[in-house]
Amino acid sequence: NGFSHITGGGMVGNTKRILPKGLALDINWDAWERPAIYKLIQEIGNVPEEDMQATFNLGIGLICVVAANEIDAVKAKAAELGEEVFEVGKVV
């Protein structure tokens, strides 16, 4: 369990810091709609998808890593606080 603030370095680069050695993220990059600015950056800058993923947060500012049996409780609390939640992947 932990939180990862997604800044420069993307989701994988920032979140791997809180995962135990030998574990990794399996991200579903289609689990949320990216803000339009990232599409613009990618198109105008001719930036490869891999670079976009490694550099930007792509609209996800915080990753919360929780046990699978706690997902519903986390979503309920987030909804109570008016926060939007996207299930972006799993730890493998």
N, C-alpha and C positions, 0 to 999 in steps of 0.2 A: 504494500500500500504506500502511496506517496503522490506528491504533486510535482509536476514539471512545468515551469514557466517557459513557454515557447518563444524564444527570442531568436536572434541570428544563430544559425546552426540547424534550424528546422526541427521537426518533431523527433526524428530519429536521433540526431546529435544531442539534443537536450535531454530527452527522456532516457537514453541509455545510461545516463549518470545515476539514475535512481534505481535501476534494475540490477539485481544480483548477477554476478558473472555467470555467463552461460545462457542467460535469458535475453530475448529480443522482442521487439514489437512486430506484429503482423498487422500492418495498417491497411484499411480499406480506403483508398484515396478518393473513392466516390461516395463516401458516407455522408458528406455534407456538400452544400453548394458554396463554391469559392466566391469571395467578393470579386466584383468586376475588375478591380484594380490589378489583381493578380493575372487575370486573363490578358489585360492590356499590357502589362509588363512582359509577359511571355511572348505575346504576338509582336509587339513593336521591337522588343529587344532580341527577338529570335532566340529565346532562352530555352534550352532543352528541359524536358520535364524533370529529369533527375536533378538538375541544378535548382529548379524551382523548389523541389521537395527538400533539398539539402540546405537551402538558404533562407527560405521564408516560412512563416507560420501558416500561410494559406488560409487565414481566417480562424485558426484555432489558437487561442492565446494561452490556454492552460489545459494540460493533460492530467487527469486524475486516474491513477492506477489503483484499482480496487479488486477485491476477490469477486469472482463471478456471482456468488450468492448475495452480494451486497449491492449489485447494480440497481435493482429496483428501489432500494432505500435511498441510494444516492440520487437517482432521478427524481424521486418524490421530494426530497429535501431541496434540490435545485429548483424544481417547479414552485415549491412553496416560497422560495426566495426570488422568483421571477427570472431565473437563469435558464437559458436554453442549453440542452445537453445533446451531444451527438456521440453515439457509440462508434468510435473510429477504428477499433481493432481489438486485438487481444495480445496478451503476453504469451510467447511460445518458448 
